[in-house]
Every structure is written in C-alpha cells, then in structure tokens.
Amino acid sequence: MEVHFPMMLYGGDYNPNQWPREVWDQDIKMFLDAGINEATVNVFSWAKLQPAENVYDFSELDAIIEKLSAAGIKIILATSTAALPAWMFRRYPEVGRVDEQGRRHRFGQRHNACPHSPVYQKYSARLAGKLAERYGANPNVICWHINNEYGGECFCENCAKAFRVWLRERYHTIEDLNRAWNLEFWGHTVYDWDEIVPPDELGDNMGGDDTAFAGLSLDYRRFMSDSLLANYCAERDAIRQFDPDTPITTNLMSTYKGLDYFRWAKEMDIISWDSYPAYNTPWSYVAMRNDLMRGLKGRSFLLMEQTPSQQNWQPYNSLKRPGQMRAQSYQTVAHGGDAILFFQLRRSVGGCEKFHGAVIEHAGRSDARVYREVAQLGHELHALGDRLIGAGNPAKAAIFFDWDNYWALEYTSGPSRDLKYVDQIHQYYRTFYDTHTPVDLISVDADLSGYRLIAAPALYLVKPGLKEKLEAFVRDGGVLVTTFMSGIAGESDNVYLGGYPGPLRALAGVWVEEIDALAPEQKNGVRFADGTESGCGMLCDIIHLETAECLGAYTGDFYAGTPAVTQNAFGQGRVYYVGTQLDPDGLRRVMGEACRAAGVERLIPEETPLEVAVRESKTERFTFVINLTKEAAALPASLTRCGADFFTGKVPQEGQAVEPFGVLLLTQPLEQA
C-alpha cells in the first residue's frame, strides 16, 4: 500500500520513562510551542513492559500514550524488541548472538538477539501482538516502528542449522552447491549438508571482508539479511492480527552494508531511515543516501532520526552551525522526505548517548539556540501543511545500487584494497548532483522503461536475466554507462570466462584482457579525442576494441595509447565503458556526453554551488534552492522563473545572495512549470 500522512510529521524519539512524571508536562508544552506534532515512543522499553517471563506491565506506557494523545501529538509506537531484558539472558542464554570469533555474547548493549533463537522469536512476536492489541485502535497511533536499526550477524549453531535449510532451498543438491561455491578449490568439497559451517573466523572467514570462499560468505550475507527480515515480518504479522491498517516500518540506515534493503522494502509499508553525516561528509553523499531511500519503494519516505545539534558516537562530534539543521532538513524534504524526526527530543542524563544532541538539552531552556532553530523549522513545516506529502522527484536517469554487488565486490581478493562499492556509486552520483541533474537510485530488478540513462558502476555481479534486460534497454534507445570491474562474475561469484566484461561484452563492444592496479601514489592519465586530458588511477583496464570506438586513451605506462574510455552503438542506443577511475573533471566530461546522448536535461543550465532539487505534486512544482556551503552564493537567472519563495512570498531576483545554509522554496502551479 502507498502510505501518506495528513501532514509533515515533525518530532522524534522520546523517552519519558527515563524522567519523573512531573517533567512530562513541561516537555509536552515545549514540544507544542516548537510545532512538534509527533513523538516516537517505546523504542527500548522491553524490560519495563515485561519485567519477568510471564509478567507484563503497560501502566507507564498507558500514561505516556494518554498524555501525548490528549495533547494531540501523533505517536509512532515502537515494539521495543531491539534490546532484550536481563531475565531472558539469565534464563535462556542461547538468545545471545555468537560473534565471528565464536564467542557467545552475554546480557548487554542492544541488537543482541540471535535471529534464530526460538525464545527470541516467541517473545518478540508476542510483545508486538500485545502492544497492537492494546493500542492498535488508538487513532493517535499513526505508525508502528518495529525493533530499531536492524543489523549484525550471528554464527551460533541455531543459525548454522537454519543456514543449511536455506541452502537446500537455494541449491537443491549438494553437487550444485559445490559447483556454485567452487569447492574444488583448496579441496573443500562437501558431501553432506551437515558438513557446511558458517563463515566465521574459525572457518573460512579471514577477518572482516577477507574470505577464502566468496560464494560461501556472499550466501551467508544473503541468509542473515533474510533471517533478520523474517524477525521483522514475524512482528509485523503479529501486529496485523489486531491492527490491519496502521502503517508499519523500521528504521533503515541508508547504505548500511549488512542488509539488502531492496528486499526489505517489499515487506515495509513505508521507508524510514536515520541520517547521521559526519562533520566532513560531502553534501552530495547525504543527498545520495536520501535518494537511495526514496528509490527503495520509488516514493517518499520518513526521516526517522537525525540530530538537531550533534552526534556523540563519531570521532569528532561537531555542532551543527546556525541554520545547518534547517538546511539539512530541507535537503531531506527536497529528496523525498515526508517527515523530519530527531533523535532525541530530550537529552538523557546518563548512558553512552548522554552527549547526543536533543531538542531539549540538559539546560532545559526554550531560549537555547537549538530549541529556537527547531521551533522555527516546526512552524515552517506546519505552514506547509500537506502540500508536499507524496510529491514525487521526477528523473530520467538512474544509478543501479545492488547489495549483492556491494557484498561480492568487497569480498574479492584483489585487485585493489581501495575499491569500495559505495564510493564508486557516489563518484557517479556526484556528477549528477554537481550538474543539478535529477537521478534515482534503483534496484537492478527495477522497471527501466521510464529512464533514458542507466549508470551501472562496478556492476561486478551480473545475475541471470540482467544481460538481456540491459540489452533490451539499450536496443530501444537507452544509454548505459558501465565501468571497470563490471560483468566479472555470476551470482555465486564465479568468473565469466572469455574476457571481461563477460555477458556485457557485446553491449560494451570491448573485451578486457588485464586489470592493472595502481597504488595511491601512482597515477596515469587519459587523453580525449579533442586533446584534453584527465588524471586516472586505482584500476586501469587493458581494453581491446571490438565494435566500440575509443573516446579517450591512456597516456602512460606500457599500455599508453590503448583505450581507457569507449563508446559503442547498440541498436538504437549507446553504451559507454569507463575502464579506469577518472579524476572528477574527466568523469564529469564523460557523464555529460552520456546525458546529452540520452536527452537527460539539467534542472538549470548555470553552474552554481547551490543545491537545486525539484519535487512535483499533482498540482504544484516545488524547486528547492539550498546553500550548503560556507560562502554566500548568487542566485542564477533561471531560478527567478520558478515562482515565489514560500518563506518570503517574493519572487527572487537574479544575483541575489543566498547566505550560507540559506534555503529558498520556490513554488508554482505545475502547468506553468
């Protein structure tokens, strides 16, 4: 189902159970004064709700929900199952995870449950059901929040047994499994399903992303993602027994490596996620994460957590500068956010998050800078009402993001330790971001019919059906951009023979004989046909032309003069193959040519450091202009034709200064856009 709330939700995680009840009324008054209309409660309250195995106590939660409801504050109600109560570990120690070193974890921290523990499965689903039975009919409960930031792995015997069942369903015969994992290597052939062990550091894992058998480790990643998803689905189904309608979600973590979020999105009613950039995270990277979350279901999402001021768990937890929280929030809205929620609403007095920022800081004052900025944003979002809810982000270009590729590429032993999947995606995303060109991040399984250009950086795994899908896309006039380390292996990480890029060879019109790896201090260059040059590094494919033409050749080393960047006509479309990691100027040049070939247009023609993004409802076009730099920037002329600024009611003027962290929200009827 497609979920839309009647207003822009504004609030965040609230833990009144950590405070005396006389504080609750003070908090609620401050929330209302700041325009806060939502509170996420009960995220880590399992020990309070179930103090003993057969004892449940909802009295405090009753009081919390009653008080928030009376104030008209909407509630996202969590199930509390991300941190287990102490009695469960004492009575059933098997609920604790076993880590990669083979150690059984004891009571402590959070996200500490084995996903295949029958005890955890029983009691987590039971608690979710009891909560739904008690609160599901409350009209103020507008969304269910299952668990919290799912992640991690377990290597216990329960998981080993479940893994073997999962493998039987996937491969059917032990012979097919041996073939898929290439177990002739190092004499690892197995003859019985019970001989298979999870890839921990006592087995075939060699620490971190180093593994002796990528096929095994890749399948364990898939299995563990599916296992945690089964936990989510069990709680969801328990809620649905008592509440058939209220949307259900869990908070994701954008490019988090451990879970295949495209698979998860199919089981979620609405996407929500937590955004915590560091002080030096590029704003293009933050935008990319938002676009990925929008791409999971192809529609708007909830920002479940961000900090109003600072994190506490990063190496350097800088304050957000005046105006930065507001600008970052509008960047989220610009890329598809229909809620701005914080962790947390009141700062804790103890524990490891006591220095994590909050709407109400330790001083508890309404004249504090952070609170005043929160109130400003709250009143602005209230004034916007529902105008942006569900508005889309139209784009004719897309980038593939695929967790199987993410895992497999980083399990490869060679050719370079510096090759990171998300970094490759971001390099290509940044070329769209810097040129104000709308782009979606999509699954390799997505429908491509609405796009003119697909970028597929480091498409290492080409799974069954993808070759044919891409060929049909290009043959019908689409433009494909792919790169080194693409078309290397199949879904079990066995190499395609006959020359890289394997099944993409006819599309690209080239074959790659070797891959040279350059150390960080080593560089090469690429000279394009017009004589301009770009630096390149990390990896350099040794390319042979078949039907493609050379757009740029290497300038150095024994392969100087051979192709580095190529273009191939295929049907009515084109394929660009980038055989090396180009410097930003060179990559922008290639992507600019690809966009022109595809007819993918920029939002504005001018160069500007301002971020520009567009959302469209059925009746309105919203153009966001955000200055995320440290210097004032002049407004380009083309943006003066995008309507009046929502905040001032005035049509902006060419050249007017947009101050650091300044935001314009230009609105106009869609028929005038």
matplotlib code that plots the C-alpha trace (Angstrom):
import matplotlib.pyplot as plt

x = [0.0, 1.1, 1.2, 0.8, 0.2, -2.1, 0.8, 4.5, 5.5, 7.8, 9.1, 11.3, 12.4, 11.0, 11.9, 9.7, 10.1, 13.7, 12.2, 9.9, 6.3, 6.3, 8.8, 6.3, 4.0, 7.0, 8.2, 4.8, 4.4, 7.9, 7.0, 3.8, 5.5, 8.1, 5.5, 6.3, 3.4, 4.8, 6.7, 8.3, 8.0, 8.7, 11.9, 13.9, 11.3, 11.1, 12.5, 9.8, 7.0, 7.9, 9.8, 9.6, 8.8, 5.1, 4.6, 3.6, 3.1, 1.8, 0.8, 3.6, 3.2, -0.6, 0.1, 2.6, 0.2, -2.7, -0.8, 0.5, -2.9, -4.6, -2.1, -2.8, 0.7, 0.7, 2.5, 4.9, 4.8, 7.8, 7.8, 10.9, 12.5, 16.0, 17.3, 16.4, 15.6, 18.1, 15.9, 15.8, 19.6, 19.7, 17.1, 17.8, 21.5, 21.0, 19.2, 22.6, 24.5, 27.7, 30.2, 32.8, 35.3, 32.9, 32.1, 28.6, 27.5, 26.0, 23.4, 24.4, 24.2, 21.5, 20.8, 22.0, 19.5, 20.2, 17.6, 17.1, 16.6, 13.2, 12.9, 13.6, 11.2, 8.5, 8.7, 9.4, 6.3, 4.2, 5.2, 4.4, 1.0, 0.2, 1.1, -1.1, -4.0, -3.8, -3.0, -3.9, -7.3, -5.9, -6.3, -3.3, -1.0, -0.3, 2.6, 4.3, 8.1, 9.4, 12.7, 15.4, 18.2, 18.4, 21.9, 24.7, 25.3, 25.2, 27.2, 25.7, 24.6, 20.9, 22.0, 24.2, 21.2, 19.0, 21.7, 21.8, 18.0, 18.3, 21.0, 18.9, 16.1, 18.5, 20.6, 18.5, 21.5, 24.9, 26.5, 25.0, 26.3, 29.8, 29.8, 28.4, 31.0, 33.8, 34.7, 37.2, 39.5, 41.6, 39.9, 36.8, 34.3, 31.4, 29.3, 26.6, 24.7, 25.7, 29.4, 28.7, 29.7, 29.0, 32.0, 33.2, 36.9, 37.2, 36.2, 36.6, 36.4, 39.8, 38.8, 36.5, 35.8, 38.6, 37.3, 38.6, 35.3, 33.4, 30.5, 30.0, 30.4, 28.1, 25.4, 25.8, 25.2, 22.1, 20.9, 21.5, 19.7, 16.8, 16.9, 16.6, 13.9, 12.0, 12.2, 10.7, 7.9, 7.0, 6.4, 4.6, 2.3, 1.7, 0.6, -1.6, -3.7, -5.0, -4.4, -5.0, -4.5, -1.8, 1.4, 4.4, 8.1, 11.5, 14.4, 17.0, 20.5, 20.9, 24.0, 24.4, 26.2, 24.6, 21.0, 19.6, 17.2, 15.6, 14.4, 13.3, 11.4, 9.0, 7.9, 7.6, 4.6, 6.8, 10.5, 12.1, 15.8, 18.4, 20.7, 23.9, 26.5, 29.9, 31.3, 33.1, 30.6, 30.1, 26.6, 26.4, 26.8, 24.0, 21.8, 22.7, 21.6, 18.2, 17.8, 18.6, 16.0, 13.4, 14.5, 13.7, 10.0, 10.1, 8.3, 8.6, 10.0, 10.2, 13.4, 13.1, 16.3, 18.7, 20.3, 19.3, 22.8, 25.5, 26.2, 28.0, 29.5, 31.6, 35.3, 34.6, 31.1, 30.9, 27.9, 25.7, 26.3, 23.4, 21.0, 22.6, 20.0, 17.3, 19.1, 19.9, 16.2, 15.1, 17.6, 15.9, 12.5, 13.8, 14.9, 11.6, 11.3, 7.7, 8.8, 11.7, 12.2, 15.0, 16.9, 16.2, 13.5, 15.0, 18.7, 19.4, 21.2, 23.3, 24.4, 26.5, 24.1, 24.0, 26.0, 23.9, 22.1, 18.4, 15.6, 15.6, 19.2, 20.5, 19.9, 16.2, 15.7, 13.4, 15.7, 18.6, 19.8, 19.0, 15.4, 14.8, 16.0, 13.8, 10.8, 11.5, 11.5, 8.5, 6.4, 7.5, 6.6, 3.3, 2.6, 3.4, 0.7, 0.2, 1.3, 4.5, 3.1, 3.7, 5.1, 7.5, 11.0, 10.9, 14.1, 15.1, 18.4, 19.1, 22.0, 22.0, 22.6, 22.7, 23.6, 24.7, 27.3, 28.2, 29.0, 30.6, 32.8, 34.3, 34.8, 37.1, 40.7, 42.2, 42.8, 42.9, 42.1, 40.9, 38.0, 34.8, 31.3, 29.6, 32.5, 32.1, 28.4, 29.0, 31.5, 28.9, 26.1, 28.2, 28.3, 24.5, 24.4, 27.0, 25.2, 21.7, 20.5, 17.8, 18.7, 17.1, 19.0, 17.3, 17.5, 18.8, 15.4, 13.6, 11.5, 13.8, 11.1, 10.8, 14.5, 16.8, 20.1, 21.3, 24.7, 25.9, 29.3, 31.2, 28.5, 30.6, 27.9, 25.6, 22.8, 20.5, 18.3, 20.2, 22.2, 19.0, 17.3, 20.2, 20.4, 16.7, 17.0, 19.9, 18.5, 15.3, 17.3, 18.6, 22.1, 24.1, 27.3, 29.3, 32.8, 35.8, 35.0, 31.7, 30.4, 33.1, 31.1, 27.8, 25.6, 27.8, 30.9, 32.4, 34.1, 32.6, 35.2, 36.1, 37.2, 35.8, 33.1, 31.7, 28.0, 28.2, 30.9, 28.6, 26.9, 30.2, 31.8, 35.1, 37.0, 39.3, 42.5, 44.0, 43.4, 46.3, 46.1, 47.8, 48.8, 47.6, 50.8, 50.7, 48.7, 48.1, 46.2, 43.6, 43.7, 40.4, 39.9, 39.9, 43.3, 42.0, 43.3, 42.2, 44.1, 43.1, 44.2, 43.4, 42.4, 43.2, 41.6, 43.7, 41.0, 40.7, 38.1, 35.6, 32.7, 33.3, 35.2, 37.8, 36.9, 40.0, 43.3, 45.8, 48.8, 51.3, 52.8, 53.2, 49.5, 49.8, 47.7, 45.3, 41.6, 40.5, 37.0, 34.9, 31.5, 29.5, 26.4, 24.0, 20.6, 19.1, 21.2, 24.7, 27.0, 29.8, 32.6, 34.9, 37.9, 39.6, 38.8, 38.9, 39.5, 36.3, 36.8, 37.2, 34.3, 32.0, 33.0, 32.1, 28.8, 27.9, 28.3, 26.3, 23.5, 23.4, 23.2, 20.3, 18.5, 18.7, 18.4, 19.7, 17.3, 19.2, 21.8, 24.1, 27.0, 26.4, 27.5, 23.8, 22.0, 18.9, 16.2, 12.6, 9.5, 6.2, 2.7, -0.4, -0.8, 2.5, 6.2, 8.5, 12.0, 14.4, 17.5, 19.8, 23.2, 25.2, 28.5, 30.3, 30.0, 27.1, 26.2, 24.4, 21.1, 21.2, 18.9, 16.9, 15.7, 13.9, 11.4, 10.4, 7.8, 7.7, 9.6, 7.3, 9.1, 9.0, 6.2, 8.6, 9.9, 13.7, 15.9, 18.9, 22.1, 20.6, 22.7, 21.7, 23.5, 25.3, 22.7, 20.0, 17.0, 14.5, 11.4, 10.1, 6.5, 4.4, 1.4, 2.5, 1.0, 3.3, 6.4]
y = [0.0, 3.6, 5.4, 9.2, 11.0, 14.1, 16.4, 16.7, 14.7, 16.6, 15.3, 12.3, 9.7, 10.5, 8.6, 9.9, 6.7, 8.0, 11.0, 11.8, 12.3, 15.9, 16.5, 15.2, 18.2, 20.6, 18.6, 18.5, 22.2, 22.8, 20.3, 22.2, 25.6, 24.3, 23.0, 19.3, 17.1, 13.6, 11.5, 8.1, 6.2, 2.8, 2.1, 0.5, -0.4, -4.2, -4.6, -2.2, -3.7, -7.3, -7.4, -11.2, -14.0, -14.2, -10.7, -7.7, -4.2, -1.5, 1.0, 3.5, 3.3, 3.7, 7.0, 8.2, 7.5, 9.0, 12.2, 12.5, 11.8, 14.4, 16.9, 16.0, 14.7, 11.8, 8.7, 6.3, 3.3, 1.1, -2.6, -2.3, -5.6, -4.3, -4.7, -7.9, -7.8, -9.3, -12.1, -13.5, -13.9, -15.3, -18.0, -18.6, -17.7, -19.1, -15.9, -14.1, -13.9, -15.8, -13.5, -14.1, -15.2, -17.9, -16.0, -16.2, -12.7, -12.1, -9.6, -6.0, -3.4, -3.8, -5.6, -8.6, -11.3, -14.4, -14.2, -17.9, -18.2, -19.8, -17.9, -14.5, -15.3, -16.3, -13.4, -10.6, -11.5, -11.9, -8.5, -6.9, -8.6, -7.5, -3.9, -3.9, -5.5, -2.8, 0.3, -0.6, 1.1, 4.4, 6.9, 8.8, 5.8, 6.5, 4.2, 1.1, 1.1, -2.5, -3.1, -0.5, -0.3, -4.0, -5.2, -7.5, -11.2, -14.4, -17.6, -19.9, -23.5, -22.5, -20.2, -22.9, -25.3, -22.7, -21.8, -25.4, -25.3, -22.0, -23.5, -26.6, -24.4, -22.4, -25.1, -28.3, -30.6, -30.8, -31.1, -27.8, -26.1, -27.5, -26.1, -22.7, -22.2, -23.8, -26.0, -28.0, -25.0, -26.0, -29.4, -28.0, -30.4, -31.3, -34.5, -33.8, -30.6, -31.0, -30.6, -26.9, -24.4, -20.6, -18.5, -17.2, -16.6, -20.2, -21.3, -19.7, -16.0, -14.5, -11.3, -8.5, -8.7, -11.3, -14.7, -17.9, -18.6, -15.5, -17.7, -19.0, -15.6, -14.0, -16.5, -16.1, -12.3, -13.1, -15.6, -13.3, -10.4, -12.8, -14.0, -10.6, -9.8, -12.8, -11.4, -8.1, -10.0, -12.0, -8.9, -7.2, -10.2, -10.2, -6.6, -7.3, -9.8, -6.8, -3.8, -4.4, -0.8, 1.3, 1.5, -0.5, 0.4, 0.0, 2.5, 1.7, 3.1, 4.1, 2.4, 0.1, -3.0, -5.8, -5.9, -5.9, -3.0, -3.6, -7.0, -5.4, -2.6, -5.2, -6.1, -2.5, -0.2, 2.9, 3.5, 5.3, 5.8, 7.5, 10.2, 11.0, 12.6, 13.5, 17.0, 16.3, 14.2, 15.7, 17.0, 15.1, 11.9, 12.9, 13.7, 10.3, 8.5, 10.3, 9.3, 5.7, 5.6, 7.1, 4.5, 1.6, 1.9, 4.6, 7.1, 9.4, 8.3, 9.3, 10.6, 8.7, 10.1, 13.0, 15.1, 18.7, 19.5, 16.9, 13.2, 11.5, 8.4, 9.7, 10.5, 14.3, 15.4, 18.9, 21.1, 21.9, 25.5, 28.0, 27.3, 24.0, 21.7, 23.6, 23.4, 19.7, 19.1, 20.8, 18.9, 15.7, 17.1, 18.1, 14.5, 12.9, 13.2, 13.5, 13.6, 15.3, 13.4, 13.8, 11.6, 12.7, 15.1, 15.3, 14.6, 11.7, 12.2, 9.0, 6.2, 6.4, 8.8, 11.5, 13.8, 13.1, 16.2, 16.8, 19.3, 19.9, 20.0, 19.4, 23.1, 22.6, 26.1, 27.3, 30.2, 27.9, 28.2, 24.6, 24.8, 28.1, 26.7, 23.6, 25.9, 27.9, 24.8, 23.4, 26.5, 26.5, 22.8, 23.5, 26.3, 23.9, 21.5, 18.6, 20.4, 18.3, 15.0, 12.3, 14.7, 12.9, 13.5, 13.1, 11.8, 10.3, 9.0, 6.3, 4.6, 0.9, 0.1, -3.6, -5.2, -8.5, -6.4, -4.4, -7.7, -9.5, -6.7, -6.1, -9.9, -10.0, -10.7, -8.1, -6.2, -3.3, -2.9, 0.7, -0.5, 0.3, -0.1, 2.8, 5.1, 4.0, 4.8, 8.1, 9.2, 8.8, 10.2, 13.3, 14.1, 14.3, 16.3, 18.8, 19.5, 19.7, 16.7, 14.6, 10.9, 7.9, 5.1, 1.9, -1.9, -4.0, -5.6, -2.2, -1.3, 0.7, 1.8, 5.3, 6.1, 7.3, 6.7, 4.0, 4.2, 0.9, 1.5, -1.6, -4.0, -6.9, -9.5, -9.9, -12.1, -14.2, -12.0, -8.8, -9.0, -9.4, -6.6, -4.2, -5.2, -4.5, -1.1, 0.0, -1.6, 0.5, 3.7, 3.9, 4.9, 2.7, 3.7, 0.9, 0.6, -1.5, -4.4, -5.0, -8.2, -10.1, -12.9, -14.6, -14.6, -17.2, -15.1, -17.5, -15.6, -15.5, -16.8, -15.4, -11.9, -9.2, -7.7, -11.2, -11.1, -7.3, -7.7, -7.4, -4.4, -2.6, -3.7, -4.3, -7.1, -6.6, -8.7, -7.5, -5.1, -3.0, -1.9, 1.4, 2.2, 5.5, 7.3, 6.1, 7.9, 7.6, 9.8, 9.8, 12.0, 12.5, 13.0, 16.8, 16.7, 17.5, 15.3, 13.9, 12.0, 8.5, 5.9, 2.9, 0.5, 0.5, -2.0, -3.1, -2.8, -4.2, -2.6, -4.9, -2.8, 0.2, 3.4, 4.9, 8.2, 8.5, 6.7, 6.2, 8.5, 6.5, 3.0, 0.1, 0.5, 4.2, 4.8, 2.0, 2.7, 3.8, 5.2, 3.8, 4.2, 1.6, 1.8, -1.0, -1.0, 2.5, 3.3, 3.6, 2.1, 4.0, 1.9, 3.7, 1.4, 3.4, 5.6, 9.0, 12.2, 14.2, 16.5, 13.6, 11.7, 14.7, 15.1, 11.5, 11.6, 15.0, 13.4, 10.4, 12.7, 14.6, 11.4, 10.2, 13.6, 13.8, 17.5, 19.6, 21.5, 24.7, 25.5, 27.6, 26.4, 27.2, 25.9, 25.9, 22.6, 22.6, 19.8, 19.5, 17.7, 17.7, 17.0, 16.7, 20.4, 22.1, 22.1, 22.8, 24.0, 23.8, 26.0, 25.3, 26.8, 24.1, 25.9, 28.3, 31.3, 33.3, 32.4, 34.4, 33.1, 32.0, 33.7, 30.6, 30.2, 33.5, 31.9, 29.1, 31.0, 32.9, 31.8, 30.1, 31.6, 35.3, 35.3, 37.2, 36.3, 36.1, 38.3, 37.3, 37.6, 37.9, 36.4, 33.1, 33.1, 30.0, 27.5, 29.7, 28.0, 29.1, 27.0, 28.2, 27.2, 27.4, 25.7, 22.7, 23.9, 27.0, 25.0]
z = [0.0, -0.6, 2.7, 3.2, 6.4, 6.6, 7.5, 7.5, 10.7, 13.0, 16.2, 17.1, 19.7, 23.2, 26.3, 29.1, 31.0, 31.8, 33.6, 36.5, 35.5, 36.5, 33.7, 31.1, 31.1, 30.7, 27.8, 26.0, 26.4, 24.8, 22.0, 21.2, 21.3, 18.8, 16.4, 17.2, 16.2, 16.7, 19.2, 18.7, 22.0, 23.5, 21.4, 24.2, 26.9, 26.8, 30.3, 31.7, 29.7, 30.6, 33.9, 34.2, 31.8, 32.5, 33.7, 31.6, 32.8, 30.5, 33.1, 32.4, 28.6, 29.1, 30.9, 28.2, 25.4, 27.2, 27.8, 24.3, 22.8, 25.0, 23.7, 20.1, 19.4, 17.0, 18.1, 16.2, 18.6, 18.7, 19.7, 22.0, 20.7, 19.8, 23.4, 25.4, 29.1, 31.5, 32.7, 29.2, 29.0, 32.5, 31.8, 28.1, 27.4, 23.8, 22.9, 22.7, 19.5, 18.7, 17.0, 14.3, 16.9, 18.2, 21.5, 22.9, 24.0, 27.4, 28.5, 27.5, 24.7, 22.1, 18.8, 20.8, 19.9, 17.7, 14.9, 15.0, 18.8, 19.3, 22.6, 20.9, 18.1, 20.5, 22.9, 20.4, 18.3, 21.4, 22.7, 19.3, 19.4, 22.9, 22.0, 18.9, 20.9, 23.5, 21.3, 17.7, 17.9, 19.3, 16.4, 17.6, 16.9, 13.3, 12.6, 14.1, 14.5, 14.7, 16.5, 15.8, 13.3, 12.5, 11.8, 12.8, 12.4, 14.4, 13.9, 16.5, 16.0, 15.5, 12.7, 11.2, 11.1, 9.6, 7.0, 5.8, 5.3, 3.4, 1.2, 0.5, -0.7, -2.9, -4.5, -4.1, -4.4, -2.8, -6.2, -7.3, -4.1, -4.6, -8.1, -7.1, -4.4, -6.5, -3.6, -5.6, -4.6, -1.6, -1.5, 0.2, -1.4, 0.9, 0.6, 3.2, 4.1, 7.8, 6.7, 5.9, 8.6, 8.6, 7.5, 10.9, 11.8, 13.0, 9.5, 6.1, 7.1, 7.3, 9.1, 8.0, 4.3, 3.7, 2.9, 1.4, -0.4, -1.6, -2.7, 0.9, 2.5, 0.0, 0.6, 4.4, 3.9, 1.9, 4.6, 7.5, 5.8, 5.1, 8.7, 10.3, 7.8, 9.0, 12.5, 11.2, 9.4, 12.4, 14.5, 11.6, 11.2, 15.0, 14.8, 11.8, 13.8, 15.9, 13.7, 10.0, 8.8, 10.6, 8.6, 9.8, 9.3, 10.8, 10.6, 8.0, 7.7, 4.0, 2.6, 5.6, 4.3, 6.3, 4.9, 1.4, 1.8, -1.6, -0.3, 3.0, 1.2, -0.3, 3.3, 4.6, 4.3, 4.2, 4.3, 7.2, 7.9, 10.1, 8.8, 10.7, 8.4, 10.0, 10.1, 6.8, 4.9, 1.4, 0.9, -2.3, -0.2, 2.1, -0.9, -2.4, 0.8, 0.7, -3.0, -2.2, 0.5, -1.9, -4.5, -2.3, -3.0, -5.6, -3.4, -0.4, 2.9, 6.6, 8.2, 11.4, 13.1, 12.7, 15.4, 15.9, 17.0, 17.3, 17.5, 20.3, 18.7, 15.9, 16.3, 16.1, 17.1, 15.8, 16.4, 13.5, 12.8, 13.0, 10.2, 9.3, 10.8, 8.9, 5.6, 6.1, 6.9, 3.7, 1.7, 3.1, 2.1, -1.3, -2.0, -0.9, 2.9, 4.3, 7.9, 9.9, 13.1, 15.6, 18.0, 20.5, 22.0, 25.5, 26.2, 28.5, 31.8, 31.6, 29.4, 26.3, 24.5, 27.2, 24.9, 21.8, 20.9, 21.6, 21.1, 24.8, 26.0, 29.5, 30.3, 29.6, 28.2, 25.5, 24.7, 23.7, 20.2, 19.2, 20.5, 18.8, 15.4, 16.0, 16.6, 13.5, 11.3, 13.1, 12.3, 8.7, 8.2, 9.9, 7.4, 4.5, 5.7, 3.3, 0.1, -0.3, 1.1, -1.5, -4.1, -6.5, -7.7, -11.5, -13.1, -16.4, -15.2, -12.7, -11.0, -10.0, -6.4, -5.5, -2.2, -3.9, -5.8, -2.7, -0.8, -3.6, -4.8, -1.4, -0.8, -3.8, -3.0, -5.4, -7.5, -5.0, -1.4, -2.1, -4.3, -2.3, -3.8, -2.2, -3.2, -6.8, -6.7, -5.1, -7.8, -10.5, -8.3, -7.7, -11.4, -11.5, -8.2, -9.3, -12.5, -10.9, -12.9, -11.2, -10.7, -9.0, -7.2, -8.2, -7.9, -10.8, -10.7, -11.3, -14.3, -16.7, -19.1, -17.6, -17.9, -20.7, -19.0, -16.6, -14.8, -13.5, -11.9, -10.8, -11.8, -10.7, -10.5, -13.5, -12.3, -14.6, -16.8, -16.3, -19.5, -21.5, -19.6, -20.3, -24.0, -24.4, -22.7, -25.0, -28.1, -27.6, -27.4, -23.9, -22.8, -20.5, -18.6, -17.0, -15.8, -14.8, -12.5, -14.3, -15.8, -13.9, -12.2, -11.8, -8.7, -6.9, -7.6, -10.2, -13.1, -16.5, -19.0, -22.4, -21.4, -19.2, -19.1, -19.6, -20.5, -21.1, -23.8, -26.8, -25.2, -24.5, -27.8, -26.0, -24.2, -21.3, -21.2, -17.9, -15.0, -13.7, -10.0, -9.1, -5.6, -4.1, -5.0, -8.7, -11.4, -15.1, -17.5, -20.2, -23.3, -25.0, -28.8, -28.5, -26.8, -23.3, -20.5, -17.2, -14.5, -13.5, -11.0, -8.8, -11.7, -15.4, -17.7, -20.7, -23.3, -26.8, -29.2, -31.0, -32.2, -29.9, -30.6, -28.4, -26.7, -24.6, -24.4, -21.6, -21.7, -19.6, -18.8, -21.2, -22.3, -23.3, -26.4, -25.7, -25.0, -21.5, -22.3, -25.1, -26.8, -28.6, -30.7, -29.9, -31.5, -31.1, -28.0, -26.8, -24.2, -22.5, -20.9, -18.4, -17.9, -15.1, -12.2, -13.8, -11.9, -11.3, -14.3, -16.6, -15.2, -15.4, -19.1, -19.9, -18.0, -19.6, -23.0, -22.0, -20.6, -23.9, -25.9, -23.7, -23.7, -20.0, -19.1, -16.2, -14.0, -14.6, -17.3, -15.0, -12.9, -9.2, -5.8, -4.7, -4.5, -6.7, -6.5, -7.6, -6.2, -8.0, -6.7, -8.9, -9.0, -7.9, -8.7, -5.7, -6.5, -3.5, -3.6, -0.7, 0.1, 2.0, 1.5, 3.9, 1.4, 0.1, -3.5, -6.2, -7.5, -11.1, -13.5, -14.5, -10.9, -11.0, -13.3, -10.8, -8.8, -5.5, -2.4, 0.1, 3.1, 2.0, -0.6, -3.0, -6.5, -6.1, -8.2, -10.3, -8.5, -5.0, -2.3, -0.8, 2.5, 4.0, 5.0, 3.3, 1.8, -0.9, -1.6, -5.0, -5.8, -8.9, -10.5, -12.4, -15.7, -15.5, -14.8]

ax = plt.figure().add_subplot(projection="3d")
ax.plot(x, y, z, "-o")
ax.set_aspect("equal")
plt.show()
